[in-house]
Amino acid sequence: MKQRILYTKPSITEREVSYATDAAANGWGERCYEYIDKFEAAFAAHLGVKHAIATSSCTGALHMGLAALDIGPGDEVIMADTNWIASAAPIVHLGATPVFVDVLPDSWCLDPAKVEAAITPRTKAILAVHIYGNLCDMDALLDIGARHGLPVIEDAAEAIGSVWRGNRAGAMGAFGAFSFHGTKTITTGEGGMFVTNDSALYARVLTLSNHGRARGQTKQFWPDEIGFKYKISNLQAAVGLAQVERIGELIDRKREIFYAYRDGLSGLNSISMNPEPAGSQNGFWMPTVVFAKETGITRERLQEVFAAENIDARVFFWPLSSLPSFESVESNAVAYDLPGRAINLPSYHDMNARDIERVISVIEAAGH
């Protein structure tokens, strides 16, 4: 059998191992936050934002940020139907309602016209999720938010390395949230980051992140309110710091892999892939192929041909409104149509040219 090609795995070097070893051996007592502080500072500097709080997950970062914006029962948050459940879950946990709207057929991200049409007196925020590294139209969404007095939140879990007209993904909205899951461009195993340029919002989330204990509170073990426990560990942050110190290399490799796919598939006119509009840069976290409708190619057929070649194939996100937990919104025609003819491609750091050629061969065979 041919050697398996995984769809993702992290890039771990001696630097990550060295930092994690130091954290395990020495990162206790007075040094228990040392790597966390360095990780937060390095990530904030990379993004060009004022504040960053390392968290146990992107979901936790979103949960605290939404809570800090006082989103709760009776409120609505508009978001794309094409998404992973982690973007919607914190809204539900707070007692609010996610309002699912359709996506654009080229970027697979929020359709700004559908966002504006969905605004009601109960709308409290717009959640812009940058899918697979593709960027939402942040100019349009920020304009809608400004005109309606609504914060625009960026779920940039999949968008490390993506840049919208000079601004890094996650640095443009009221706050941004990132994931460092083991599948992501940079990883801490499990982990996330809350980022913002709003100092008041930062102070609020910082309190919520520590069980409601405000920084500067002189009473020991005195929480002023009920908060959360979404902290990252010093051990994880040590790995994260090493990854951020390599972030340029990690992003560049993602982009190299995508362009190798795109160039290798240039003769196949029946597909489209992740876009990179003028004035933007796509971090290409997950290279994705969408077959044209007229090909008749299905997700199930793609899974079969990839499995036959011992290559991991990751399916495109199901519409959230198609899941048992939510009411169906089949009028979101693009979100319901895309998953049945799309597939995510392997894109891990150590892939070699032969691996990429094997994947290309499978796609070409499926497309002919």
HELIX and SHEET records of a PDB file:
HELIX    1   1 GLU A   14  ASN A   26  1                                  13    
HELIX    2   2 GLY A   29  ARG A   31  5                                   3    
HELIX    3   3 GLU A   34  LEU A   47  1                                  14    
HELIX    4   4 CYS A   58  ALA A   68  1                                  11    
HELIX    5   5 ILE A   85  HIS A   93  1                                   9    
HELIX    6   6 PRO A  112  ALA A  118  1                                   7    
HELIX    7   7 ILE A  131  GLY A  133  5                                   3    
HELIX    8   8 MET A  138  HIS A  148  1                                  11    
HELIX    9   9 SER A  199  LEU A  208  1                                  10    
HELIX   10  10 ASN A  234  GLU A  245  1                                  12    
HELIX   11  11 ILE A  247  GLY A  264  1                                  18    
HELIX   12  12 LYS A  293  THR A  295  5                                   3    
HELIX   13  13 ARG A  299  ALA A  308  1                                  10    
HELIX   14  14 LEU A  320  SER A  322  5                                   3    
HELIX   15  15 ALA A  333  ASP A  337  1                                   5    
HELIX   16  16 LEU A  338  ARG A  341  5                                   4    
HELIX   17  17 ALA A  353  GLY A  367  1                                  15    
SHEET    1   A 7 HIS A  51  THR A  55  0                                        
SHEET    2   A 7 GLY A 192  THR A 196 -1                                        
SHEET    3   A 7 PHE A 175  SER A 179 -1                                        
SHEET    4   A 7 VAL A 152  ASP A 155  1                                        
SHEET    5   A 7 THR A 123  VAL A 129  1                                        
SHEET    6   A 7 GLU A  76  ALA A  80  1                                        
SHEET    7   A 7 THR A  97  VAL A 101  1                                        
SHEET    1   B 3 ASN A 167  ARG A 168  0                                        
SHEET    2   B 3 VAL A 163  TRP A 164 -1                                        
SHEET    3   B 3 SER A 280  GLN A 281 -1                                        
SHEET    1   C 4 ILE A 271  MET A 273  0                                        
SHEET    2   C 4 THR A 288  PHE A 291 -1                                        
SHEET    3   C 4 ALA A 342  ASN A 344 -1                                        
SHEET    4   C 4 ARG A 314  VAL A 315 -1                                        
END                                                                             
